[in-house]
């Protein structure tokens, strides 16, 4: 039985075109930094990929720096900010939000422990950053504002363009972690007004372990992996050539399919949302329903705990994720859902369906058919009653 | 194209069996009038458990349970129900999370602490039964274990203080009972117990 994979915000299946191009270049072992023919061949693949990534986000090739993924890209931006603060910049504060990816949340925790000043803007009940609240945190001491483009758990698309305008008005730099948005909605660094952007290949049908950081020409950058001249000396280390080529192909496909992909994912998502609302009583749809990544549907099932639902679904070959603490090994459920003011029981009982290009309407219908008896069953043995 | 790697299920086969076919669930439509009921856990931590027992001749004659909880909470409570039915009250009172976990073929460390609450709910149900019937609870004293040797403070004493909400911090426990005020070597254990009881009683 082929599993029904609805966890595309965690990672995606590599596109056939990507896998095929990577297979063809598996033996392209040249070091892209070498001057001889084999090296130049590798380098040409790499530069082709750079161009594809750049055009996907409306940037110039020279503004793209390859990294190991969005976590590294995010950390690099915060390291740049820290370096600037350390160099006695008059600006010494960072503003971000309560719903960023752990690679930012944890970095912020670390920076605060070290005595740096970071403020987190709150979100509303739909998981959207409250612009007026964020505005209150801005001032001429702010160096960097970092707000994600679309949230991985709720799918809520953030008002990045508005925020970047405000950030620039007070002279701050603007970063957005666009990992979840790339390939699903149009992302233009020019339109959004970004100085930095993070992306990761495996979220848009590319390979794992490779990503990119966009740095606007003229925006501050400094090295954090020392030891080589790669990426103009800003990110040393022999290139992950094969991965980068794979990301290039994934970027090419993402740009080519963007509109169709968006509409397709949204139609699946809406089919699933309506189907679940019609077949399961007392459910709560989380996140913003208007400004939402097209493939993400986050649902809470009162009186039912998320890990149980996840594992009963897994038994049926349906793969999803949950905001329940039990799935994380901590006692705290999803901080993203709690930040939007969701009740702790609803956070424990939340399931995230994230649809992708390879899901079909049959997949959605199977979930609509298999989930109601599971919820009924979990609720029937629950201490909590609807 | 087939991949080369296949994983085991998240938990053991026994856990899987009890998760897929939980035993002795307290169904809505069943006419089950318990002689004692116990409830532990908290929604904040994602696990809550209720156990009802029927007692005759000093034995657990029947048992039903409900849980708001994860797979290991369901499986461990199901396993507990099978183990407890037929036991004398005293045996049932001494059922430990370790015994349940062993019968399940093991659980991951982080699951052991948060999800194996069945034995506590069972003890609470037995306490309830004894109290309702005016029977002296002799098991409680017997299960008490001295944690702070210097001041003779037992785990049951700490449990009571947390359960009633009287002491919810280490400092207040220490002030109230004197625990950890002499040699201080029990400090970490007291803190661990405090956290465990806070979890169990949803404080």
Interface residues (C-beta under 8 A of the other chain):
Chain A: X303 X304 X305 X306 X307 X308 X311 X315 X324 X325 X326 X327 X329 X331 X333 X344 X345 X348 X380 X381 X382 X383 X384
Chain B: X10 X19 X20 X22 X25 X26 X27 X28 X39 X43 X44 X45 X46 X47 X48 X49 X50 X66 X67 X68 X69 X70 X71 X72 X73 X74 X108 X110 X111 X114 X115 X199
